[in-house]
């Protein structure tokens, strides 16, 4: 095993590597973009328009948003960074719910009936199972 492979394994086990990139988060060149005035103004404007957490609202909760989150990852693309659609999220939803959604590809929340609310959930992958909507 090479030194690079060992370092990557150690970084992954310490959770400093992202599942979305081979570059450790603290070394990503676009990380500094979030400190630029153009981003800060865009973030503030977005949070003024959408001041509540989008995910919490879907669950019936009213929680102030703190993060203007890129819905589609920009992956270092400057144009996407500045122009892609944003959503307002609280820190909890950004760091947990959205992360789980990105990793799994579906939302794990369940409805009042006890069944998953996301049609992409593995529970609904069998064609014989029908989703009842009321």
C-alpha positions in Angstrom: 0.0 0.0 0.0 1.4 3.4 -1.0 1.8 6.3 1.4 -0.9 8.2 -0.4 -3.3 5.2 0.0 -2.6 5.0 3.7 -3.0 8.8 4.1 -6.3 8.6 2.2 -7.5 5.8 4.4 -6.6 7.7 7.6 -8.3 10.8 6.3 -11.4 8.9 5.4 -11.6 7.2 8.8 -11.2 10.6 10.5 -14.1 12.0 8.4 -12.0 14.8 6.9 -12.6 13.5 3.4 -15.8 14.0 1.6 -17.7 11.3 -0.2 -18.1 13.7 -3.1 -14.4 14.4 -3.8 -11.0 12.9 -3.5 -9.7 16.2 -2.2 -9.8 16.7 1.5 -12.3 19.4 2.4 -9.7 21.8 3.9 -7.7 21.7 0.7 -10.4 22.4 -1.8 -9.6 25.5 -3.7 -13.2 26.7 -3.8 -13.5 26.8 -0.1 -12.2 30.3 -0.1 -14.9 31.4 -2.5 -17.4 31.4 0.4 -15.4 34.3 2.0 -15.8 36.6 -1.1 -18.1 39.6 -1.0 -20.0 38.4 -4.1 -20.9 35.2 -2.3 -21.8 36.9 1.0 -24.1 39.3 -0.8 -25.8 36.5 -2.8 -26.2 34.4 0.4 -27.7 37.3 2.4 -30.1 38.1 -0.5 -31.2 34.5 -0.7 -31.8 34.2 3.0 -33.9 37.4 3.0 -36.1 35.9 0.2 -36.3 32.5 1.8 -35.6 33.0 5.6 -36.9 29.6 6.8 -35.3 26.1 6.4 -36.9 24.4 3.4 -36.5 20.9 4.8 -38.0 21.8 8.2 -41.0 23.5 6.4 -41.7 20.3 4.5 -42.0 18.6 7.9 -44.3 21.3 9.3 -41.6 23.0 11.4 -40.8 26.7 11.4 -37.0 27.0 11.8 -34.8 30.0 10.7 -32.3 29.1 8.0 -28.7 29.9 8.4 -27.2 28.4 5.2 -27.8 29.2 1.6 -27.0 25.8 0.1 -26.3 24.9 -3.5 -29.0 22.4 -4.6 -26.7 21.1 -7.3 -23.0 20.8 -6.4 -20.8 23.2 -8.2 -17.7 21.0 -7.8 -15.4 23.9 -8.3 -17.2 25.4 -11.3 -17.2 29.2 -10.8 -20.2 29.8 -13.0 -22.3 27.1 -11.1 -21.1 28.5 -7.8 -22.5 32.0 -8.7 -25.6 31.0 -10.7 -26.9 27.7 -9.6 -30.1 27.5 -7.6 -29.9 27.8 -3.8 -32.1 26.5 -1.0 -32.2 27.8 2.6 -31.4 25.3 5.3 -30.7 25.3 9.0 -27.4 23.9 10.2 -29.0 20.7 11.4 -30.6 19.9 8.1 -27.6 20.9 6.0 -25.2 18.7 8.1 -27.5 15.7 8.5 -30.6 15.5 6.4 -29.0 16.8 3.2 -25.9 14.8 3.7 -27.9 11.6 4.1 -29.9 12.4 1.1 -26.8 12.9 -1.0 -25.1 9.7 0.2 -28.2 7.5 0.0 -30.0 9.1 -2.8 -33.3 9.2 -1.0 -34.9 10.8 2.1 -35.3 8.5 5.1 -38.3 10.5 6.7 -41.5 8.6 7.3 -45.1 9.9 7.2 -47.8 9.7 9.8 -48.7 6.2 8.4 -45.2 5.0 9.2 -44.2 4.6 5.6 -41.3 6.5 3.9 -42.4 9.7 2.2 -39.8 9.6 -0.5 -40.8 7.6 -3.6 -37.1 6.9 -4.2 -36.9 5.0 -0.9 -35.9 1.3 -1.4 -39.3 0.3 0.2 -40.9 1.4 -3.1 -38.4 -0.2 -5.5 -40.5 -3.3 -5.9 -43.0 -2.7 -8.7 -45.7 -4.6 -6.9 -45.9 -2.0 -4.1 -48.1 0.9 -4.7 -47.7 4.3 -3.1 -51.0 5.5 -1.6 -51.6 9.2 -1.6 -54.4 10.9 0.2 
